[in-house]
Each structure stands twice: as structure tokens, then as C-alpha cells.
Amino acid sequence: MATTNKTLKSRAKPRSQILGLVFCISLIALLFLISSQLSTNGFSFPSSITLKNLSRSKNKRQHTLQDKYLYWGNRIDCPGKHCDSCAGLGHQESSLRCALEEAIFLKRTFVMPSRMCINPMHNTKGILHQAENASSADRWAAMSCAMDSLYDVDLISETVPVILDNSKMWYHVLVTSMKLGARGVAHVEGVSRVDLKENSRYSRLLLINRTASPLSWFMECKDRKNRSAIMLPHSFLPSMAAEKLQDAAYKVCEFH
């Protein structure tokens, strides 16, 4: 710890910059909630403001049945202990990033859940309302947001191809894989990603349906301390925030 006034003064500026960055990141997380709720009422953030030095995707990636697909489930960390609950945003982003890394490794298009739940810790203002006597499915739906209101799916696809599990393309993949039977889809659990890539039993299939660890998806990425094994940095998903959220956060940070 610094012990002189001179040292403290020299560190004051960098510290203020760090605090400002933390504030902006926290603001984006809060705007995730506000945007999802207000978008249902016809409100939208101004689109005239854009982040400096941020290049947004102009062309949507075209997905076909010539591509190969990877599916982990219709909810992050489900099936597993989090199906009827909701982990924090950081926990879910770690799990989603793990799944995306496997898709990169296997050179497959990842089928992303179309909604993400919002933990009560991020909902202290009651932006997302829940009925007291609702079923677990209804409660989950009430505290979840559309994935494409949180993240720019097209921008993510520039690094790893993704489709949402409520898209027409996903429907076509499901129908085709069922028609192909054993030649179209494999349901796997406890199989390493190396085997999925190198074993022709899996590598030639249109669709791989993985059942990940019931503890959480990110348990499938156990070697997190080995930096060479990490394909996507922790900052990847926050940097993929939906454009309206990025613009709103940047506008506020300009006045911070």
C-alpha cells in the first residue's frame, strides 16, 4: 500500500478511470433489465449514438443445412440444478462462453437459448415482476429476457456462428436431423470435445445434442487456469452487448 502523499496523488487518476470503467460495466448490466422490460411497451433507446471504434455487423450470416450444429439446451445450465432457479449474470456468461468455445473447437454453429433469466440480485428495483402463485415455468418466463435484447447475435456470429433456438433455421435443423435418424443427430453426455471432433461417429453428424454437467455448463471447461485452453476472454460477451444497450451505456458514461 502507498505510504506517501506523492504516491497517492500519482495513483489517483488511474483509480478514477478504473472506477469509471466499473461503473459503465455495471450500468450495461442494469440496462439489460430496463431494455428488456421497456421494449415490451414500445420504448426504444436512441439509435443515433454509437460506441467509438465499435464496428457493428452489417450483414447477417446465412446458415444452411450444409453447416453442422451444436445444442446444449434451451436454458443456460439446464438440465441441472439451475433449471428451476437462476444463477447470476457472471455465472451464466461463464457457462455460455464455455459452450461457445466448444462450438469454435468443433467448427459448429452453436444453437443459443433464445432467453436468459435474470437473477433477483439484478432485479432489486422490481423491473421484472413475478406472480406469487405462478408455476416454476411461468416464474422463469417472467424473470427472463430475450437473448437478442441482451446480445448482438450477428456480432457474436462473426467470431462463432450462432442461431437462436426459436429461429426457423433451428426448426429446419431439428426436422432434418430427425429424418436422418442416427446419421443426423447424437445425444451425448460425458464425451470429451476431442472425441466429438475426431471420432467420425460424431464429426459427420448434422447435430450434436450435448447434455452438459448438471452443476453448470462451465464445468465442461475444467481447464480454465490454462490460458492456452481459453478461446474467448471474459470480456467477450460483455463486448457483444446489444447495440441499443451499448449506445445507452456510452451516452451515460460520457457524462460520468
C-alpha positions, -999 to 999 in steps of 0.1 A, spaced: 0 0 0 13 35 -8 26 55 22 33 90 8 10 117 -4 30 119 -36 24 83 -44 -13 86 -36 -17 115 -59 1 97 -87 -24 68 -84 -55 89 -81 -61 94 -118 -58 57 -128 -80 47 -99 -107 71 -110 -105 57 -145 -109 22 -132 -139 32 -111 -154 48 -142 -150 16 -162 -166 -4 -134 -195 20 -133 -201 17 -170 -199 -21 -170 -224 -22 -141 -246 2 -160 -247 -21 -190 -259 -49 -168 -287 -27 -154 -297 -16 -189 -301 -52 -198 -330 -54 -174 -345 -20 -183 -343 -25 -221 -360 -59 -219 -389 -46 -199 -394 -13 -217 -391 -29 -251 -424 -47 -245 -441 -13 -241 -428 1 -274 -399 21 -259 -365 20 -275 -332 37 -267 -319 63 -292 -300 47 -320 -282 78 -333 -254 73 -308 -228 46 -314 -198 34 -295 -165 49 -307 -143 24 -326 -170 -2 -325 -177 -19 -358 -212 -35 -360 -221 -63 -383 -239 -51 -413 -246 -85 -430 -263 -114 -413 -246 -147 -416 -265 -172 -437 -270 -206 -421 -278 -237 -441 -282 -274 -437 -246 -277 -450 -235 -264 -417 -231 -286 -386 -248 -276 -353 -242 -279 -315 -270 -278 -290 -266 -277 -252 -302 -270 -241 -330 -244 -242 -318 -227 -209 -283 -220 -197 -272 -245 -171 -302 -267 -178 -308 -296 -174 -293 -294 -140 -297 -278 -106 -303 -244 -121 -334 -253 -142 -358 -240 -116 -336 -213 -103 -314 -186 -119 -277 -181 -114 -261 -146 -116 -252 -129 -148 -215 -136 -145 -222 -173 -138 -244 -176 -168 -219 -158 -191 -192 -182 -180 -214 -211 -189 -224 -196 -222 -188 -188 -231 -179 -224 -224 -205 -236 -248 -194 -211 -274 -158 -222 -271 -168 -258 -278 -186 -247 -309 -154 -230 -320 -133 -261 -313 -158 -283 -332 -163 -258 -360 -200 -260 -355 -228 -234 -353 -240 -230 -317 -277 -231 -310 -281 -204 -284 -310 -203 -259 -335 -176 -270 -339 -163 -235 -317 -157 -204 -331 -155 -169 -323 -125 -146 -313 -134 -110 -332 -115 -83 -299 -99 -73 -301 -79 -105 -338 -71 -100 -338 -52 -67 -359 -24 -83 -386 -49 -93 -382 -42 -130 -392 -78 -138 -424 -87 -119 -433 -122 -107 -466 -136 -97 -466 -152 -63 -486 -183 -72 -471 -189 -106 -457 -222 -117 -419 -227 -119 -421 -224 -157 -442 -192 -155 -418 -177 -129 -388 -185 -151 -405 -169 -181 -414 -138 -161 -378 -132 -149 -362 -139 -183 -352 -116 -212 -350 -123 -249 -313 -132 -257 -312 -108 -287 -322 -79 -265 -291 -86 -244 -266 -96 -270 -259 -87 -307 -263 -122 -322 -249 -111 -355 -218 -96 -340 -212 -128 -320 -216 -148 -352 -185 -130 -366 -165 -149 -340 -186 -181 -336 -217 -188 -357 -248 -189 -336 -286 -192 -342 -313 -189 -316 -335 -219 -306 -367 -201 -316 -355 -195 -352 -368 -210 -383 -333 -224 -391 -333 -243 -358 -367 -258 -368 -353 -269 -401 -322 -285 -384 -345 -304 -360 -367 -317 -387 -338 -328 -409 -319 -344 -381 -349 -365 -371 -354 -376 -407 -318 -387 -409 -321 -406 -376 -288 -420 -363 -270 -403 -392 -284 -369 -383 -281 -365 -345 -263 -379 -315 -272 -373 -279 -240 -372 -259 -231 -369 -222 -196 -372 -207 -179 -373 -241 -149 -351 -245 -148 -324 -271 -117 -340 -286 -137 -372 -292 -166 -352 -307 -142 -336 -332 -120 -366 -341 -144 -395 -339 -163 -399 -372 -192 -413 -353 -199 -377 -342 -179 -354 -365 -201 -362 -396 -234 -356 -379 -257 -326 -386 -265 -321 -349 -248 -329 -316 -271 -326 -286 -249 -324 -255 -261 -329 -220 -236 -308 -200 -227 -311 -164 -258 -308 -141 -237 -285 -118 -233 -259 -146 -223 -257 -182 -189 -241 -174 -179 -274 -157 -173 -287 -192 -144 -262 -194 -125 -275 -165 -91 -263 -176 -98 -226 -170 -64 -220 -154 -46 -230 -186 -47 -198 -205 -38 -215 -238 -70 -235 -235 -92 -204 -232 -105 -194 -266 -128 -165 -256 -118 -139 -230 -140 -129 -201 -147 -96 -218 -161 -113 -249 -198 -114 -241 -200 -80 -224 -184 -66 -255 -212 -83 -275 -240 -64 -258 -269 -54 -280 -263 -22 -298 -291 -2 -281 -276 -11 -247 -241 -2 -258 -253 31 -271 -272 40 -239 -243 30 -217 -218 50 -237 -241 81 -236 -243 79 -198 -206 73 -194 -198 104 -215 -214 125 -187 -199 104 -158 
